[in-house]
Amino acid sequence: MMTLIVVVTVCLLPLSAHNTPVADSVSLPDVEVSVSRLVRPVTQQQMQVSVIDSRLLAETQAVTPKDLSGLMPNVYMPDYGCAMTSSIYIRGLGSRINEPVLGMVVDGVPLTDKNMFDHAMQDIVRIELLHGPQGSLYGRNSPGGVMEIRTLLPLDITTQTVRGQLSYGTANSVVAQASFYRAENSRFGWGVAARYHRTDGFHVNDYTGDKIDGGQQAGGRIVLDGRPSDEWRVTGILYADYLRQGAFPYASTLTGRIAYNAPAAYKRTVLMPSVRARYECEGWRLNLSASYQMMLDNMQMDQDYTTADIFTLTQRQRQHNATLDGMLTAAKPCEWYDWQVGVSLFLKTNAMAAPVTFMRQGIDELILGNANKGIRSVFPDDSICISNNTLPIVSSFDMLNLGAAAYHQSHFHFGRWHINAGIRFDYECARMAYLSTADVHYRFTMIMDDYEWVHTELRGAETNHFVQVLPRLAVSYDATWGTLYGYAAKGYKAGGFNPQMFSTITQNQVMTDLAADMGMHLDIADPRYSDISVTAYRPEKDWTFELGAHFTPADALKVDIDVFHIQCFDQQVTIFPDGKTTGRMMANAARSRVWGTEAALHYRWEHLRWFGLVDASYGFTDARFIRFDDGIADYSGNCIPYAPRHTAHALVQAGYRFGRSWLERLSLSVRVNVVGPIYWNEQNSCVQTPYALMGANMTAEWRYVQLDLWGRNLTGTQYDVFYFRSMGNDFLQRGRPRELGATLRVVI
């Protein structure tokens, strides 16, 4: 039974009789003013740009970037049961593991690892999604676009501000936030913010009888914002986050039940200090940003997802990353031309430990089953026996990625015509040092009376170097009704190494070493997955061609429409070795193409005391493999899995201003998101049919207080957000059920 509990927050004393709500005091104009590398208004950009402001975030009760899924056309950010798996699909492309197709920039600083994408958002002023490849300005891992998130800064407000939020919903879900920002004068301001989230979870592990996806998250930030002179502005932010959650609520497709016996959990600690500086003088503009990003995480997984004792994985990462970026925009040398240049540097280190432990049943099925199959083909009456009750394959990796880039962009404008030409040169070095060991206590029945130890060790290092040239050419025409544009641009996903394949490689080496220890050479290992080289993969390259228009028939109305075509080369795809194996391989095994279209409408209206909002979008993609043969089957012509074919969103709000002390404003909004179909595999034999999720929000506002009563998935739609196959078994993850809740916001 669902409950709806209205919770009141601690009373906050007013600090100034003349303070106004933050949403009014920090509303930003259409022109990029602080973060984005784009210099023209959103309505004149030569691409599709989706904008979500703080009011729309409040209407949808968004807490993390995953909550934005469905608000933007052709964007799908499913919750795969763990904050670590921040998979994003946009315009038909995406990836489950390794590098993303979408970049994420928070207050001018790019997040270097997608494991940090699913972070808690607080004091968000505006989110902009730049659709299409942004390689010429942002470089690696932005072939689908870039999401820029801007938070509240002290010098962007006119006075001090206190903000508080307390939310309670289904599954004992609590969101508590508080922040304080103060501009001491026009030269210096500061702010502090803290937050806490928790939930009991929505899915039950039938084996233990406990909720499997509950968790807690806490963190905050400190902001120092200053103008040491009229030309300079310097902002420093220290961000910290701690997350602990249950994970991986995967149900068997045969039983529909979640039931497994090993722990499944994820912990993450993030610390990110950053500084951003801006200099403006006589038309020259210099933007500098630097960051250090530390991420420590620990994942536990029952890799067979059953009650059988087969094998488990524990993965620990210790990342230390740094970024440095500088961009110079020149004073106009003439009326029809301006330009900008920039350089970017990054360093990413990751000390990863990923031991896979085989239990007794896993040893019998996965190791002895494969080994004895080969042995008995030669010696039918004999076999290998292993006495280990558990067999750990201990793997550790020292990963290093470092890169440097230089970019240039020229902007020509002749009357209403604008031409933008950009190019970027990216260099990246990827290195993986590895050590994988296993110790087996075995006996070969034909020649051995007692057990012997065999030690398997794989040690070495692999290095790859990548160079990418990323051009962009765009043309637009500014008419009285809006802007018409077209462009061609290249983007790419970075290459690297996939350590998740090492469990299979080491298993094969164990079987080879067993045969060698017996003085034999037997083909008991799969040669396709015995070489370290299968862990390497090259960058994925994407060319996008797009035509579109921004219409602004009225001040409060904005309409966008576009059509696009994408050609994808060396596409990175996940390949699962045939049979009951444990690893998964990332390979440049496919080429694909995408046709699609997007449309969006945003309208705010006011009439006397009435006001309202209409926000709607639709996206369509036809994404198919031109070539993909994984050695088992040929999937050419099939739809690319995991990315939805249709996405649609509609939100309608209507409200009335009472202007009374007992109630100033009352509004009601209803929203619907439609997603699907989603093909779950390359064969296109499994599919999630289109589904709709309905939500609603009723808001009552007073001078300093806002109360929301909200609901998600009000119709209780049953749907799946993830499907995969492991060891020949099929699993899926159900979407969240109906949720009801209340949120109290205070702004003083």
Secondary structure, DSSP 8 states (H G I E B T S, - for coil): --------------S-TT---HHHHT---SS--SS-S--S-GGG-SS-EEEEEHHHHHHHT--SGGGGTTSSTTEE----SSTT----EETTEE-SSSS-SEEEEETTEE-S-GGGSS----SEEEEEEEES--HHHH-TT-SSEEEEEEE--GGGSSS-EEEEEEEEEGGGEEEEEEEEEEE-SSSEEEEEEEEEEEE--S-EETTTTEESS-EEEEEEEEEEEE-SSSSEEEEEEEEEEEEEEE----EETTT-----SS--EEEEEEEEEEEEEEEEETTEEEEEEEEEEEEEEEEEEETT-SSS--EEEEEEEEEEEEEEEEEEE---SBTTEEEEEEEEEEEEEEEEE--EEE-HHHIIIIIIHHHHHHHHTT-TT--EEE--S-EEEEEEEEEEEEEEEEEEEEEEEETTEEEEEEEEEEEEEEEEEEEEEEEEEEEETTT-SS-EEEEEEEEEEEEEEEEEEEEEEEEEEEETTEEEEEEEEEEEE--EE-GGGHHHHHHHHHHHHHHHHTT-----S-GGGSSGGGGEE--EEEEEEEEEEEEEEETTEEEEEEEEEEEEEEEEEEE--SSS----EEEEEEEEEEEEEEEEEEEEEEETTEEEEEEEEEEEEEEEEEEEB-SS-B-TTSB-TTS-SEEEEEEEEEEEE---SS-SEEEEEEEEEEEE-EE-STT--SEE--EEEEEEEEEEE-SSEEEEEEEESTT----EEEEEEETTEEEEEE----EEEEEEEEE-
